[in-house]
Amino acid sequence: MTEDAQLAPMPEDWERALAVVAHPDDLEYGSSGAIARWTDEGRSVAYVLATRGEAGIDGITPEEAGPLREREQIASARVVGVETVEFLDHADGVIEYGLPLRRDIAAAIRRHRPELVVMTNHHETWPGGPWLNMADHRNVGLATLDAVRDAANRWVFRDLLDEGLEPWSGVRWVAVAASPKATHAVDITATMDRAVDSLKAHRAYLDGLSGPMADTGFLREAAAETGKRFGGVLACAFELIPMQ
C-alpha cells in the first residue's frame, strides 16, 4: 500500500495482545492510543521490552537510567490500562539479532498466548522520509516476526518445554507501528489525551531530548495526518502482517 492510500480498519475479533519493543517509550511514540482503546474495550494487552532503555539519556549513567526508565515505562503503561510490563534485559543500543533474542521473545509469546502481536517499525527507514531506523528497532522487530513462528514450533527452543511453556500457534497477526508500509488503522479520537499522557510519563527521557521528539504535541499532529487516510478522525496506523 502506498503512503497516500486509504487505511482499512484493524481486526477486532481478538481478545489478547502482546506488544514487543526494544525500549521504554517505543510504544508511546505511535501505539499507545490504540492500546488505550483496546483495553477500554476489555481486551488484554501486555508489554515486553527487550531492554530497560539504560543507554537512552545522555546526561544520566546507564546504572541510574535503567531503573528510572523502567519505573517510567510501568507508569506509562498504566495510563493506557496495561498492568503487565516485562523486561528481557538485553543491552540497550547494542541489541543483536540472533537466537538468544528470538528465544526470549518466543518464550514471552508462549507465556502470554496472544492473538495479536504489536511491534515497532523494523524497516530501514521511517514514514515520510529517508530517516534511518536504528539497529535496536530493526533487530527486535525481525526477531519478533521470527519468534512468532518459533513459539508455535515444539522442536525449536526445546528447553522452553522444560519450563512448562507449551507451543502457541494462536498469533493471527503482527501489527507494525510507525511503519512506512501501513495498511490499517485504529480510531483513537477518544483516547488521544491518554496517548499524550502516556508519553509524558517518560519525563526524564523527554527532559534529555531536544528537537521535535521532545514535544508531545506532535503526537496529535501525526494522528490527524494519519486520519486523512482513515475517515478524518484521529488515528493510529499499523502495517498488518497475517501470520495464519
C-alpha positions as CSV (number, residue, x, y, z in Angstrom):
1,M,0.0,0.0,0.0
2,T,1.3,3.5,-0.9
3,E,1.7,6.2,1.8
4,D,-1.4,8.1,0.4
5,A,-3.7,5.1,0.1
6,Q,-6.7,4.7,2.4
7,L,-6.2,2.6,5.5
8,A,-8.5,-0.3,6.5
9,P,-9.9,-0.8,10.0
10,M,-7.9,-3.1,12.2
11,P,-9.4,-6.5,13.0
12,E,-11.5,-6.6,16.2
13,D,-12.2,-10.3,16.6
14,W,-9.4,-11.0,19.2
15,E,-9.0,-10.8,23.0
16,R,-5.3,-10.9,23.8
17,A,-2.4,-8.8,22.5
18,L,1.3,-8.7,23.3
19,A,3.4,-5.7,22.5
20,V,7.2,-6.4,22.0
21,V,9.5,-3.5,21.5
22,A,13.2,-2.5,22.2
23,H,13.0,0.4,24.6
24,P,10.8,2.2,27.1
25,D,9.0,5.0,25.1
26,D,8.8,3.0,21.8
27,L,5.1,2.2,22.3
28,E,4.3,5.7,23.3
29,Y,5.7,7.1,20.1
30,G,2.9,5.5,18.0
31,S,0.8,2.8,19.6
32,S,-0.4,3.8,23.0
33,G,-3.6,5.5,21.7
34,A,-4.7,2.2,20.1
35,I,-3.7,0.2,23.1
36,A,-5.8,2.5,25.3
37,R,-8.8,1.9,23.1
38,W,-8.3,-1.8,23.2
39,T,-8.0,-2.0,27.0
40,D,-11.1,0.2,27.2
41,E,-12.9,-2.4,25.2
42,G,-11.9,-5.1,27.7
43,R,-9.1,-6.6,25.7
44,S,-5.9,-7.8,27.4
45,V,-2.6,-6.2,26.4
46,A,0.8,-7.0,27.9
47,Y,4.2,-5.3,27.3
48,V,7.6,-7.0,26.8
49,L,10.6,-4.8,26.4
50,A,14.0,-6.1,25.2
51,T,15.9,-3.5,27.2
52,R,15.4,-1.1,30.1
53,G,16.5,1.8,28.0
54,E,19.6,2.4,30.1
55,A,21.6,4.0,27.2
56,G,18.8,6.4,26.3
57,I,19.6,9.5,28.3
58,D,23.0,11.2,27.5
59,G,23.2,13.0,30.8
60,I,22.4,10.0,33.1
61,T,24.6,7.0,33.5
62,P,23.1,3.6,32.4
63,E,23.2,2.4,36.0
64,E,20.9,5.2,37.1
65,A,18.9,5.5,33.9
66,G,17.9,1.8,33.6
67,P,15.8,1.7,36.9
68,L,14.5,5.2,36.2
69,R,13.2,4.3,32.8
70,E,11.8,1.1,34.0
71,R,9.7,3.0,36.5
72,E,8.6,5.5,33.9
73,Q,7.5,2.7,31.5
74,I,5.4,0.9,34.1
75,A,3.7,4.2,35.0
76,S,3.2,5.0,31.3
77,A,1.6,1.6,30.7
78,R,-0.9,2.1,33.5
79,V,-2.1,5.3,31.8
80,V,-3.4,3.2,28.9
81,G,-4.7,0.3,31.0
82,V,-1.7,-2.1,30.8
83,E,-0.6,-3.7,34.1
84,T,1.9,-6.4,32.9
85,V,5.3,-5.0,31.8
86,E,8.2,-7.3,31.4
87,F,11.9,-6.6,30.6
88,L,14.2,-9.1,28.9
89,D,17.4,-7.3,30.0
90,H,19.2,-7.2,26.6
91,A,21.7,-4.4,26.4
92,D,20.3,-1.1,25.2
93,G,21.9,0.3,22.0
94,V,23.7,-2.9,21.0
95,I,20.8,-5.5,20.7
96,E,21.9,-8.3,18.4
97,Y,19.5,-10.2,16.2
98,G,20.1,-13.9,17.0
99,L,18.9,-17.0,18.8
100,P,19.0,-15.6,22.3
101,L,16.7,-12.7,21.4
102,R,14.4,-15.0,19.4
103,R,14.2,-17.4,22.3
104,D,13.4,-14.8,24.8
105,I,10.6,-13.4,22.7
106,A,9.3,-16.8,21.8
107,A,9.1,-17.6,25.5
108,A,7.1,-14.4,26.1
109,I,4.7,-15.3,23.3
110,R,4.2,-18.8,24.8
111,R,3.6,-17.2,28.3
112,H,1.1,-14.7,27.1
113,R,-0.6,-16.6,24.3
114,P,-1.6,-13.5,22.2
115,E,-3.7,-13.5,19.1
116,L,-2.2,-10.1,18.1
117,V,1.4,-9.1,18.4
118,V,2.3,-5.4,18.3
119,M,5.8,-4.2,17.5
120,T,7.6,-1.1,16.3
121,N,8.8,-0.4,12.7
122,H,11.5,-2.9,11.7
123,H,12.1,-1.4,8.2
124,E,15.3,0.6,7.4
125,T,13.5,4.0,7.3
126,W,10.6,5.8,9.0
127,P,7.4,7.0,7.2
128,G,7.6,10.2,5.3
129,G,11.3,10.5,4.6
130,P,14.7,8.8,4.4
131,W,15.4,8.9,8.1
132,L,17.4,5.8,9.1
133,N,15.8,3.5,11.7
134,M,18.1,2.4,14.4
135,A,19.5,-1.2,14.7
136,D,17.7,-2.0,18.0
137,H,14.3,-1.4,16.4
138,R,15.2,-3.4,13.3
139,N,16.7,-6.3,15.2
140,V,13.9,-6.6,17.8
141,G,11.3,-6.3,15.0
142,L,12.8,-9.0,12.9
143,A,13.4,-11.3,15.9
144,T,9.7,-10.8,16.9
145,L,8.5,-11.8,13.5
146,D,10.6,-14.9,13.6
147,A,9.7,-15.7,17.2
148,V,6.0,-15.9,16.3
149,R,6.9,-19.0,14.3
150,D,9.4,-20.2,16.9
151,A,6.7,-20.0,19.5
152,A,4.5,-22.3,17.5
153,N,7.1,-25.0,16.8
154,R,7.6,-27.6,19.5
155,W,11.0,-28.5,18.2
156,V,12.5,-25.0,18.2
157,F,13.9,-24.0,21.6
158,R,13.0,-27.3,23.2
159,D,14.3,-26.1,26.6
160,L,11.2,-24.0,26.8
161,L,9.1,-27.2,27.2
162,D,11.2,-27.9,30.3
163,E,10.0,-24.6,31.7
164,G,6.4,-25.5,31.1
165,L,6.0,-23.3,28.1
166,E,3.9,-25.3,25.5
167,P,3.9,-24.2,21.9
168,W,1.5,-21.4,20.9
169,S,0.3,-21.1,17.3
170,G,-2.5,-18.7,18.0
171,V,-0.9,-15.5,16.8
172,R,-3.1,-14.4,13.9
173,W,-1.5,-11.0,13.1
174,V,1.5,-8.9,13.7
175,A,0.8,-5.2,13.8
176,V,3.8,-2.9,13.0
177,A,3.5,0.6,14.4
178,A,5.2,3.6,12.7
179,S,5.7,1.6,9.5
180,P,6.3,3.2,6.1
181,K,4.1,0.4,4.7
182,A,1.0,1.0,6.9
183,T,-2.2,-0.8,5.8
184,H,-4.7,-0.5,8.7
185,A,-5.6,2.0,11.4
186,V,-7.5,2.5,14.7
187,D,-9.7,5.5,15.6
188,I,-8.0,7.0,18.7
189,T,-10.1,10.1,19.0
190,A,-11.4,9.1,22.4
191,T,-8.0,8.1,23.7
192,M,-5.8,10.7,22.2
193,D,-5.3,12.6,25.5
194,R,-4.2,9.4,27.3
195,A,-1.8,8.6,24.5
196,V,-0.2,12.0,25.1
197,D,-0.2,11.5,28.8
198,S,1.5,8.1,28.4
199,L,4.4,9.7,26.6
200,K,4.6,12.5,29.2
201,A,5.1,9.8,31.8
202,H,8.6,9.4,30.3
203,R,9.6,12.7,31.9
204,A,13.3,12.0,32.5
205,Y,13.7,10.8,28.9
206,L,11.8,13.7,27.4
207,D,13.9,16.2,29.5
208,G,17.0,14.7,28.0
209,L,15.9,15.2,24.4
210,S,16.0,18.2,22.1
211,G,14.1,18.9,18.9
212,P,10.6,17.8,17.8
213,M,10.7,14.4,19.6
214,A,10.7,16.2,22.9
215,D,7.4,18.0,22.2
216,T,4.5,15.7,22.8
217,G,2.2,17.9,20.7
218,F,3.5,16.2,17.6
219,L,1.5,13.0,18.5
220,R,-1.8,14.8,17.9
221,E,-0.5,16.2,14.6
222,A,0.6,12.8,13.5
223,A,-2.7,11.2,14.4
224,A,-4.5,13.9,12.4
225,E,-2.3,13.3,9.4
226,T,-2.9,9.6,9.6
227,G,-6.6,10.3,9.9
228,K,-6.6,11.9,6.4
229,R,-6.4,8.3,5.2
230,F,-9.0,7.0,7.7
231,G,-12.2,9.0,7.6
232,G,-10.8,12.2,9.0
233,V,-10.6,11.0,12.6
234,L,-7.5,11.0,14.9
235,A,-5.9,7.6,14.0
236,C,-3.0,5.3,14.7
237,A,-1.7,3.3,11.7
238,F,-0.2,-0.2,11.5
239,E,1.2,-2.4,8.9
240,L,-0.8,-5.6,9.5
241,I,1.0,-8.8,8.7
242,P,-1.2,-12.0,8.7
243,M,0.5,-15.0,10.4
244,Q,-2.0,-17.6,9.6
